[in-house]
Amino acid sequence: MAYDPTNIFAKILKGEMPCHKVYEDETALVMMDIFPQAKGHTLIIPKAASRNLLDADPAALSAVIPLVQRVANAVKTVTNADGIRLAQFNEAPAGQTVFHLHFHVIPAYEGQALGAHASGRGDDAELATLAAEVAAKL
């Protein structure tokens, strides 16, 4: 399937839709997931247009992975998580719901189950606070 430039993440990257921005550079946008599976669930969205990992430019991938690592460390520190789950879905049968490459950084806590993917909308005030705290650690 071809990349659809009207997907929600493409619109956010163009400034056509709002987000709780954590960080942005020439390679990617980092924002809070508005349907968090855990407190601090963060998304890294490469700016290069691709549906997912399967059609991504390897150069774009190599440019964004160090940022994924930095974000994971910052989120772990801010949330005092016991671990970090890194998720990246490729096509609908694998769970992908937005067809623009993105990486999920999801804090994990001992004895606490993760929420379901895209189930409940987060509180905007809490997401804005978390975005600022994670940004300060980057």
TIMI-429321 format. One line per field, with one value per residue: residue number from 1; x, y, z of N, C-alpha, C, CB in turn. Coordinates in steps of 0.001 Angstrom, whole numbers, plus 500000, padded with zeros to 6 digits. Glycine has a CB too. Example, Ala and Ser with C-alpha at 12.3 -4.5 7.8 and 13.67 -1.06 7.14 Angstrom:
k [1; 2]
n_xx [513190; 512850]
n_yy [494310; 497750]
n_zz [507800; 507080]
ca_xx [512300; 513670]
ca_yy [495500; 498940]
ca_zz [507800; 507140]
c_xx [513200; 512900]
c_yy [496700; 500030]
c_zz [507800; 507870]
cb_xx [511308; 514084]
cb_yy [495527; 499402]
cb_zz [509046; 505725]
END
This chain:
k [1; 2; 3; 4; 5; 6; 7; 8; 9; 10; 11; 12; 13; 14; 15; 16; 17; 18; 19; 20; 21; 22; 23; 24; 25; 26; 27; 28; 29; 30; 31; 32; 33; 34; 35; 36; 37; 38; 39; 40; 41; 42; 43; 44; 45; 46; 47; 48; 49; 50; 51; 52; 53; 54; 55; 56; 57; 58; 59; 60; 61; 62; 63; 64; 65; 66; 67; 68; 69; 70; 71; 72; 73; 74; 75; 76; 77; 78; 79; 80; 81; 82; 83; 84; 85; 86; 87; 88; 89; 90; 91; 92; 93; 94; 95; 96; 97; 98; 99; 100; 101; 102; 103; 104; 105; 106; 107; 108; 109; 110; 111; 112; 113; 114; 115; 116; 117; 118; 119; 120; 121; 122; 123; 124; 125; 126; 127; 128; 129; 130; 131; 132; 133; 134; 135; 136; 137; 138]
n_xx [500831; 500357; 501865; 499856; 499480; 497667; 497297; 496829; 499228; 500881; 499462; 499774; 502561; 502700; 501611; 498896; 497223; 496789; 499140; 500689; 503552; 506830; 509440; 511293; 513117; 515160; 514771; 512655; 509519; 508605; 506093; 503456; 501467; 498076; 496322; 497206; 498918; 500145; 501197; 503076; 503477; 504912; 505440; 507535; 507929; 509120; 510064; 510362; 508473; 506794; 504980; 505511; 507966; 508629; 508715; 510380; 513045; 516318; 518280; 516782; 515815; 518200; 518886; 516892; 516809; 518766; 517473; 515127; 516225; 517213; 514798; 513510; 515154; 514784; 511991; 511825; 513244; 511714; 509203; 509774; 509702; 509796; 510696; 510982; 508881; 509309; 507590; 506547; 504523; 503555; 501553; 497982; 497099; 499054; 498586; 498905; 497581; 497762; 499005; 501736; 505108; 506044; 507256; 506592; 507166; 506809; 506255; 506823; 505609; 506350; 504206; 501974; 499600; 499699; 497651; 495081; 495887; 495314; 492941; 491773; 491354; 493857; 494333; 494438; 495798; 497534; 499023; 500271; 501872; 503558; 504797; 506343; 508044; 509435; 510645; 512395; 514262; 515475]
n_yy [498806; 502292; 505237; 507434; 510763; 512201; 511203; 511178; 511678; 512824; 515168; 516338; 516705; 518673; 520768; 521033; 519816; 519643; 518779; 517290; 518390; 517228; 517387; 518464; 518046; 518133; 515550; 514236; 514280; 514402; 513379; 513290; 510374; 510541; 508635; 507017; 504029; 503730; 505899; 508471; 507499; 507844; 509104; 508742; 510255; 509900; 512349; 511792; 510532; 507545; 504467; 502572; 500580; 498762; 500007; 502123; 504498; 503414; 505256; 507228; 505749; 505131; 507661; 508348; 506455; 506912; 509059; 507826; 506207; 508203; 509427; 507257; 506878; 509388; 509363; 507138; 508101; 510393; 509265; 507385; 504712; 501113; 499762; 499918; 499662; 499238; 499793; 499066; 499016; 497216; 497415; 496754; 494090; 493600; 495409; 498102; 501350; 503957; 504982; 505907; 505789; 505209; 505203; 503725; 504605; 503172; 503377; 500900; 499279; 497511; 494889; 496125; 496154; 496957; 499393; 498927; 499179; 502279; 502839; 504533; 508071; 510339; 512703; 516068; 518125; 516662; 515343; 517530; 518452; 516219; 516184; 518543; 517857; 515607; 516784; 518533; 516728; 515806]
n_zz [500000; 499429; 500889; 502762; 502655; 504151; 506661; 510263; 511726; 509794; 509400; 511930; 511916; 509942; 511269; 511233; 512999; 516545; 519210; 522114; 522353; 522879; 521935; 519067; 516075; 513095; 512187; 513503; 515359; 518718; 520859; 523332; 523716; 523111; 523837; 526146; 527185; 529544; 532206; 530882; 528320; 525268; 521935; 519086; 516096; 513006; 510565; 507884; 505239; 505511; 505586; 507563; 509321; 507335; 504828; 505207; 504774; 505174; 506028; 507291; 509413; 510807; 511618; 513438; 515528; 517647; 518915; 519798; 521781; 523557; 524311; 525549; 527818; 529085; 529594; 531293; 533506; 534271; 534877; 536776; 536098; 536127; 533977; 530356; 527602; 524216; 521326; 518008; 515321; 512365; 509781; 509706; 510635; 512521; 514455; 513866; 513755; 512896; 509904; 509532; 510040; 513375; 516751; 519854; 523167; 526116; 529458; 531956; 534830; 537753; 538590; 537520; 535027; 531520; 529895; 527397; 523921; 522427; 523905; 526129; 526381; 527387; 530114; 529300; 530730; 532385; 530398; 529165; 531261; 531654; 529121; 529262; 531402; 530403; 528195; 529502; 530475; 528211]
ca_xx [500000; 501088; 501793; 498773; 499958; 496620; 497139; 496833; 500584; 501340; 498799; 500438; 503885; 502507; 501023; 497464; 496533; 497565; 499716; 501457; 504919; 507935; 510709; 511276; 514326; 515000; 514463; 511460; 508709; 508309; 504890; 502766; 500355; 496856; 495640; 498340; 498796; 500714; 501612; 504345; 503519; 505426; 505602; 508562; 507417; 510071; 509476; 510382; 507202; 506729; 503867; 506023; 509346; 508814; 509025; 511169; 514405; 517268; 518965; 515850; 515795; 519445; 518899; 515901; 516973; 519386; 516452; 514269; 516954; 517208; 513438; 513258; 515851; 514128; 510688; 512064; 513642; 510593; 508078; 510263; 509248; 510687; 511205; 510419; 508493; 509410; 506702; 506457; 503614; 503670; 500302; 496821; 497053; 500039; 498148; 499125; 496332; 498104; 499927; 502951; 506068; 506204; 507746; 505970; 507970; 505767; 506778; 506273; 505731; 506251; 502896; 500898; 499365; 499548; 496315; 494900; 496333; 494326; 491640; 491215; 492039; 494535; 493990; 495301; 496669; 498585; 499882; 501087; 502886; 504526; 505561; 507344; 509023; 510283; 511449; 513459; 515276; 516179]
ca_yy [500000; 503551; 506157; 508406; 511996; 512845; 510526; 512096; 512094; 513756; 516443; 516901; 517167; 519896; 521785; 521123; 519228; 519886; 517655; 517654; 518247; 517079; 517751; 518372; 518422; 517927; 514149; 513670; 514955; 513577; 513890; 512372; 509637; 511007; 507428; 506323; 502707; 503924; 507287; 508778; 506901; 508863; 508680; 509369; 510202; 510414; 513275; 511170; 509868; 506106; 503831; 501876; 500108; 497947; 500823; 503286; 504688; 503045; 506438; 507862; 504901; 505288; 509004; 508499; 505501; 507533; 509863; 506872; 505842; 509361; 509589; 506152; 507194; 510535; 508923; 506258; 508953; 511245; 508483; 506400; 503398; 499980; 499337; 500609; 498839; 499922; 499106; 499629; 498104; 497269; 497033; 496564; 492824; 493640; 496389; 499487; 502080; 505166; 504463; 506710; 505170; 505807; 504336; 503934; 504413; 502959; 502993; 499678; 499309; 496195; 494545; 496935; 495802; 498067; 499597; 498483; 500106; 503245; 502638; 505691; 509347; 510883; 514036; 517028; 518831; 515727; 515126; 518737; 518442; 515162; 516641; 519505; 517169; 514780; 517744; 519049; 515671; 515611]
ca_zz [500000; 499346; 502007; 502666; 503278; 504942; 507947; 511406; 512103; 508763; 509697; 513108; 511476; 509156; 512124; 510966; 514149; 517759; 519948; 523308; 521854; 523821; 521292; 517610; 515355; 511647; 511859; 514126; 516368; 519886; 521512; 524227; 523122; 523776; 524314; 526771; 527800; 530872; 532417; 530230; 526985; 524355; 520546; 518260; 514730; 512023; 509597; 506557; 504962; 505262; 506313; 508742; 509222; 506139; 503652; 505635; 504277; 506225; 506553; 508230; 510608; 511569; 512198; 514509; 516632; 518826; 519586; 520502; 522998; 524468; 524837; 526480; 529069; 529721; 530090; 532442; 534624; 534681; 535408; 537747; 535632; 536389; 532678; 529194; 526460; 522937; 520389; 516658; 514626; 510909; 509118; 510575; 511362; 513606; 515435; 513456; 513547; 512142; 508901; 509410; 510953; 514694; 517820; 521159; 524371; 527111; 530771; 532555; 536283; 538384; 539133; 536921; 533624; 530577; 529354; 526017; 522880; 521926; 524560; 526824; 526150; 528558; 530594; 528607; 531669; 532777; 529234; 528981; 532328; 531320; 527955; 529738; 532236; 529536; 527415; 530363; 530636; 526935]
c_xx [500873; 500901; 500678; 499205; 498896; 496409; 497327; 498243; 501181; 500726; 499427; 501804; 503793; 501914; 499534; 496612; 497405; 498155; 500364; 502916; 505924; 509199; 510525; 512637; 514097; 514588; 513123; 510752; 508457; 507098; 504314; 501664; 499093; 495959; 496675; 497985; 499353; 501091; 502991; 504500; 503812; 505614; 506749; 508124; 508458; 509366; 509470; 509096; 507399; 505576; 504351; 507468; 509623; 509168; 509875; 512551; 515370; 518016; 518078; 515788; 517046; 519530; 517985; 516139; 517732; 518399; 515494; 514936; 516958; 515848; 513126; 513921; 515187; 512785; 510861; 512418; 512448; 509495; 508473; 509782; 510282; 511315; 510539; 510085; 508596; 508568; 506678; 505677; 503689; 502476; 499221; 496794; 498031; 499682; 498363; 497787; 496548; 499229; 500985; 503888; 506132; 506612; 507055; 507016; 506954; 506396; 506067; 506594; 505490; 504851; 501727; 500782; 499266; 498093; 496273; 495335; 495152; 492960; 491070; 492034; 492630; 494039; 494966; 496248; 497823; 499555; 500795; 502199; 503971; 505396; 506670; 508434; 509972; 511198; 512621; 514580; 516031; 517261]
c_yy [501253; 504379; 507172; 509687; 512743; 512141; 511530; 512552; 513035; 515137; 517117; 517451; 518472; 521039; 521971; 520564; 519468; 518599; 518198; 517382; 518186; 517684; 517658; 518781; 518125; 516506; 513665; 514651; 513952; 514199; 512838; 511668; 510078; 509847; 506547; 504960; 502711; 505400; 507492; 508190; 508007; 508267; 509443; 509153; 510772; 511333; 512710; 510372; 508381; 505548; 503224; 501456; 499411; 498756; 502049; 503299; 504326; 504240; 507175; 507064; 505121; 506667; 509109; 507578; 506096; 508409; 508958; 506475; 506980; 509554; 508494; 506424; 508348; 510136; 508043; 507080; 509747; 510443; 507523; 504995; 502331; 499457; 500147; 499570; 499718; 499137; 499849; 498614; 498310; 496592; 496640; 495215; 492758; 494683; 497842; 500161; 503411; 504768; 505495; 506099; 505932; 504741; 504725; 503678; 504366; 502531; 501742; 499704; 497916; 496003; 495323; 496591; 497063; 498178; 499096; 499580; 500954; 503132; 503902; 506940; 509855; 512272; 515054; 517767; 517931; 515475; 516322; 518806; 517412; 515570; 517599; 518817; 516307; 515690; 518256; 518026; 515397; 516659]
c_zz [500000; 500613; 501758; 503390; 504086; 506291; 509092; 511796; 511070; 509001; 510913; 512721; 510690; 509995; 511918; 512099; 515376; 518343; 521209; 522964; 522997; 523225; 519789; 517082; 513880; 511285; 512375; 515046; 517482; 520566; 522447; 523446; 523848; 524221; 525010; 527355; 529212; 530980; 531793; 528835; 525967; 522962; 519899; 516816; 513778; 511024; 508181; 506363; 504671; 506076; 507620; 508484; 507883; 504895; 503987; 504997; 505410; 506822; 507559; 509532; 511447; 512205; 513414; 515706; 517835; 519613; 520362; 521822; 524019; 525116; 525855; 527827; 529815; 530325; 531325; 533684; 535161; 535376; 536524; 537393; 535973; 535099; 531580; 528132; 525224; 521951; 519059; 515829; 513115; 510259; 510139; 511299; 512540; 514663; 515048; 513166; 512834; 511197; 508500; 510443; 512273; 515698; 519117; 522234; 525514; 528437; 531286; 534050; 536838; 538970; 538553; 535440; 532768; 530170; 527920; 525049; 522394; 522599; 525196; 526613; 527458; 528911; 529987; 529546; 532103; 531619; 528995; 530025; 532036; 530139; 528386; 530563; 531400; 528715; 528234; 530564; 529339; 526838]
cb_xx [499056; 500634; 503149; 497442; 500495; 495309; 498152; 496168; 501489; 500973; 497296; 500582; 504564; 501597; 501708; 497138; 496250; 496694; 500753; 500987; 505265; 508159; 511883; 510156; 515585; 516287; 515527; 511824; 507357; 509546; 503838; 502185; 500564; 496078; 494938; 498916; 499516; 501964; 501632; 505455; 502170; 506761; 504297; 510013; 506080; 510765; 510228; 511636; 506502; 508079; 503199; 505139; 509654; 507573; 507742; 511306; 514635; 518262; 519367; 514435; 515674; 520660; 518485; 514529; 517707; 520590; 515673; 513993; 518390; 517605; 512402; 513772; 517309; 513930; 509917; 513196; 514763; 510013; 507437; 509803; 508982; 509922; 510969; 511411; 507039; 510900; 505273; 507898; 502170; 504976; 500554; 495574; 497339; 501425; 498834; 500048; 495647; 498531; 499156; 502695; 507460; 504905; 509295; 504724; 509070; 504751; 506617; 506861; 504743; 507331; 502913; 501169; 498078; 500451; 495909; 493429; 496973; 494158; 491766; 491103; 491067; 496025; 494024; 494455; 495868; 497970; 499033; 500208; 502232; 503799; 504629; 506671; 508312; 509416; 510582; 512883; 514619; 515204]
cb_yy [500001; 504350; 506868; 507833; 512904; 512866; 509351; 511432; 510875; 513232; 516225; 515834; 516093; 519608; 523075; 520398; 517686; 520568; 516867; 516839; 519400; 515589; 516829; 519260; 517661; 518265; 513265; 512433; 515502; 513477; 514314; 513119; 508072; 511929; 506655; 507181; 501655; 502981; 507644; 508298; 506165; 509446; 508893; 508766; 510977; 509250; 514588; 510251; 510543; 505391; 502745; 500638; 499157; 497159; 501268; 503303; 506170; 502062; 507384; 507981; 503419; 505055; 510029; 508242; 504263; 508374; 510723; 505611; 505451; 510634; 509561; 504822; 507536; 511669; 508162; 505248; 509911; 511971; 507704; 506772; 503419; 498854; 497828; 501686; 498244; 500050; 498988; 499928; 498307; 496607; 495867; 496709; 491695; 493931; 496137; 499554; 502321; 506376; 504013; 508293; 505110; 506502; 504434; 503005; 505577; 501898; 504152; 498380; 500323; 496033; 494741; 498468; 494958; 497874; 501086; 498089; 499331; 503070; 501576; 505410; 510399; 510920; 514092; 518029; 519309; 514401; 514855; 520001; 518146; 513845; 517328; 520603; 516305; 513876; 518930; 519459; 514382; 515700]
cb_zz [501214; 498123; 502221; 503273; 502223; 504154; 508076; 512597; 512276; 507346; 509936; 514222; 510620; 507961; 511902; 509689; 513938; 518799; 519078; 524605; 520916; 524178; 521769; 516999; 515902; 510938; 512403; 514899; 515765; 520871; 520469; 525464; 523219; 522844; 523130; 527854; 526956; 531122; 533940; 531077; 526647; 524879; 519752; 518541; 514608; 511284; 509615; 506383; 503784; 505625; 505446; 509090; 510374; 505876; 502985; 507153; 503775; 505676; 505403; 507602; 510219; 510666; 511155; 513959; 516131; 518396; 518561; 519620; 522654; 523717; 523689; 525893; 528785; 528706; 528992; 532128; 534192; 533471; 534297; 539166; 534110; 537093; 532459; 528633; 526628; 522454; 520969; 516029; 515117; 510443; 508144; 509768; 510414; 513045; 516695; 512214; 514875; 513097; 507675; 509652; 510309; 515142; 517963; 521354; 524573; 526621; 531778; 531868; 536904; 539489; 540583; 537112; 533482; 529330; 529427; 525759; 521693; 520444; 525612; 528292; 525549; 528326; 532156; 527865; 532899; 533252; 527987; 529061; 533695; 531004; 526929; 530574; 533273; 528598; 526944; 531714; 531126; 525709]
END
